Structures are given as C-alpha cells and as structure tokens.
Amino acid sequence: MHESNNVILITGIIAGVLTAVSMLPQVLKTIKTKKAENVSPLMLIVLICGVSLWIVYGILKNDLPIIFTNGFSVLVNLSMLFLRWRYRDKK
C-alpha cells in the first residue's frame, strides 16, 4: 500500500507542476514580443479564481503539493494578467 501512495503522490505532483507551468511559454512570449492583445483577460481572471479555489481546497485537505503548485500557478497567471494590461492595445 505504501508504494501505491507514492505513485499517487508523484502523479499528483507531476500533474500540478505541468499545470502550473503551462502559462509560462505565453508569459515569456509576451515579454519578448510586448504584445498581448489576443490574450483574454476574462479567461485569466476565471483561471486565477479557479486556481485560487484549488489552493483553498489544498489548505482544507492539508495537501502541500496542491497548495504549492497552484500557488505558483496563481503567480504565473497574475503575471500574465499584468502583462495583458501592460501591453494592451492602446488604439
């Protein structure tokens, strides 16, 4: 049973890390091109709210991998939201 728990934990950590870093390529591209007009701010706000609720869930379950990976995800998504505002189309 112990090995099964490790597999579950490792799977959860890998899933959380991949999810948390999924927005990094977009953040890096936006920083490089200084263009973000095609990024939906509403999508980012909804995503940040959902990921924030995952943090609350992780706290309630005392699950550090959920808390840390989603905490990182919130920071990355907030960064993207800031970049969307910073490089918005000012026509």
C-alpha positions as CSV (number, residue, x, y, z in Angstrom):
1,M,0.0,0.0,0.0
2,H,2.9,2.4,0.7
3,E,4.2,2.1,-2.9
4,S,0.7,2.9,-4.2
5,N,0.6,6.1,-2.1
6,N,4.0,7.2,-3.6
7,V,2.7,6.7,-7.1
8,I,-0.4,8.7,-6.3
9,L,1.7,11.5,-4.7
10,I,4.2,11.6,-7.6
11,T,1.4,11.6,-10.2
12,G,-0.3,14.5,-8.4
13,I,3.0,16.5,-8.1
14,I,3.8,16.0,-11.8
15,A,0.2,17.0,-12.8
16,G,0.4,20.1,-10.6
17,V,3.8,21.2,-11.9
18,L,2.8,20.7,-15.6
19,T,-0.4,22.7,-15.0
20,A,1.4,25.4,-13.0
21,V,4.0,26.0,-15.7
22,S,1.5,25.7,-18.7
23,M,1.2,29.5,-18.9
24,L,5.0,30.2,-18.8
25,P,5.5,29.9,-22.5
26,Q,2.8,32.6,-23.1
27,V,4.3,34.8,-20.4
28,L,7.8,34.5,-22.0
29,K,6.4,35.2,-25.5
30,T,4.5,38.2,-24.2
31,I,7.6,39.6,-22.5
32,K,9.6,39.0,-25.7
33,T,7.1,40.5,-28.2
34,K,5.5,43.0,-25.9
35,K,2.1,42.1,-27.4
36,A,-0.8,40.6,-25.5
37,E,-3.9,41.9,-27.3
38,N,-5.0,38.3,-28.2
39,V,-4.9,37.1,-24.6
40,S,-8.3,37.1,-22.9
41,P,-8.3,38.9,-19.6
42,L,-11.6,37.3,-18.7
43,M,-10.1,33.8,-19.2
44,L,-7.2,34.8,-17.0
45,I,-9.5,36.1,-14.2
46,V,-11.6,32.9,-14.3
47,L,-8.5,30.8,-14.3
48,I,-7.0,32.7,-11.3
49,C,-10.3,32.3,-9.4
50,G,-10.4,28.6,-10.1
51,V,-6.7,28.0,-9.2
52,S,-7.2,30.1,-6.0
53,L,-10.1,27.8,-5.0
54,W,-7.7,24.8,-5.6
55,I,-5.4,26.5,-3.0
56,V,-8.3,26.7,-0.5
57,Y,-9.1,23.1,-1.2
58,G,-5.4,22.2,-0.6
59,I,-5.4,24.1,2.6
60,L,-8.6,22.3,3.8
61,K,-7.1,18.9,2.9
62,N,-3.7,19.9,4.2
63,D,-2.2,18.9,0.9
64,L,1.1,20.7,0.3
65,P,1.6,19.7,-3.4
66,I,-1.8,21.2,-4.3
67,I,-1.1,24.3,-2.3
68,F,2.4,24.9,-3.7
69,T,1.7,24.0,-7.4
70,N,-1.5,26.1,-7.5
71,G,0.2,28.9,-5.6
72,F,2.9,29.0,-8.3
73,S,0.1,28.9,-10.9
74,V,-1.6,31.9,-9.4
75,L,1.6,33.9,-9.6
76,V,2.2,33.0,-13.2
77,N,-1.4,33.8,-14.2
78,L,-1.3,37.1,-12.3
79,S,1.9,37.9,-14.1
80,M,0.2,37.2,-17.4
81,L,-2.8,39.3,-16.4
82,F,-0.4,42.2,-15.6
83,L,1.3,41.7,-18.9
84,R,-2.0,41.7,-20.7
85,W,-2.8,45.1,-19.0
86,R,0.8,46.4,-19.6
87,Y,0.9,45.6,-23.3
88,R,-2.7,46.1,-24.1
89,D,-3.6,47.6,-27.5
90,K,-3.8,51.3,-26.9
91,K,-5.6,52.3,-30.1
